[in-house]
Amino acid sequence: KKFIGGVPATPSHDDHLKRCQVFADERQNLFSISKNEFCLNQLKKNLVAYCSLPQNVNHLMKVREKRRRLTKNCVETARDDFVRLSTHQTLKENSPKEINRLLWGPQKL
């Protein structure tokens, strides 16, 4: 049996409606993720990548410039994280994993 959107691909009208609902939910989820989480995830990776190399610490201003192009919500969140990261005393001594922990708590990238 084939499955489409988690629902068996049968000619049943009920199954068809379920598939439509599943696809609608998935589209909405993808839209939300693309508007909010995607740019934040990209920012996380950019910050960790910059900070994992001591010689790049002074280049964080470039990240801040890129950050300004993100959506308003992402910029507000990123600004707080950027300040927390850039003012941390042992920034140059931290591994990417430790920087990630300082920035985002226990959750992984």
C-alpha positions in Angstrom: 0.0 0.0 0.0 1.3 3.4 -0.9 1.2 6.2 1.7 0.8 9.9 0.9 1.3 12.4 3.7 1.1 9.6 6.3 -2.3 8.5 5.0 -2.9 5.3 2.8 -3.3 6.2 -0.8 -6.8 4.7 -1.3 -9.7 6.2 -3.2 -11.7 6.8 0.0 -13.1 10.3 0.2 -12.2 10.5 4.0 -8.6 9.6 3.2 -8.5 12.2 0.5 -9.6 14.9 3.0 -7.1 13.7 5.5 -4.3 13.9 2.9 -5.4 17.4 2.0 -5.3 18.4 5.7 -1.9 16.8 6.2 -0.5 18.7 3.2 -2.0 21.9 4.4 -0.5 21.4 7.9 2.9 20.6 6.3 2.8 23.7 4.1 1.9 25.9 7.1 4.7 24.3 9.1 7.2 24.9 6.4 6.1 28.5 6.0 6.5 29.2 9.7 9.9 27.5 9.8 11.2 29.3 6.8 10.0 32.7 8.2 11.4 32.2 11.7 13.7 29.3 12.4 15.6 29.2 9.1 17.3 32.6 9.5 17.9 32.0 13.2 19.5 28.6 12.5 21.7 30.2 9.8 22.7 32.9 12.3 23.5 30.3 14.9 25.8 28.5 12.5 27.4 31.8 11.3 28.1 32.9 14.9 29.5 29.6 16.0 31.7 29.4 12.9 33.0 32.9 13.4 33.7 32.4 17.1 35.3 29.0 16.7 38.4 30.7 15.3 40.0 33.3 17.6 41.2 35.4 14.6 37.6 35.8 13.6 36.4 37.3 16.9 36.9 40.8 15.6 34.9 40.0 12.5 31.7 39.6 14.5 30.7 43.1 13.3 30.3 41.5 9.8 27.8 39.0 11.3 25.9 41.9 12.9 25.7 43.6 9.5 24.3 40.4 7.9 21.9 40.1 10.9 20.3 43.4 10.0 19.0 41.9 6.8 17.0 39.3 8.6 13.4 39.6 9.5 12.5 41.9 12.4 11.8 39.1 14.9 15.1 37.3 14.0 17.0 40.6 14.3 15.6 41.3 17.8 16.5 37.7 18.9 19.9 37.8 17.3 20.8 41.2 18.8 20.4 39.8 22.3 22.4 36.7 21.5 25.1 38.7 19.7 25.5 41.0 22.7 25.7 38.0 25.1 28.2 36.3 22.9 30.4 39.3 22.0 30.7 40.4 25.7 31.7 37.0 27.0 35.1 37.3 28.7 36.5 33.9 27.6 35.2 34.1 24.0 38.5 33.3 22.4 39.1 30.3 24.6 35.8 28.6 24.0 35.2 25.7 21.6 32.3 25.9 19.2 30.4 23.5 21.4 30.9 25.8 24.4 30.0 28.9 22.5 26.8 27.1 21.3 26.0 26.3 24.9 26.5 29.9 26.0 24.4 31.2 23.2 21.5 28.7 23.0 21.5 26.7 26.2 21.6 22.9 26.2 19.8 22.6 22.8 21.9 21.5 19.8 22.4 23.3 16.5 
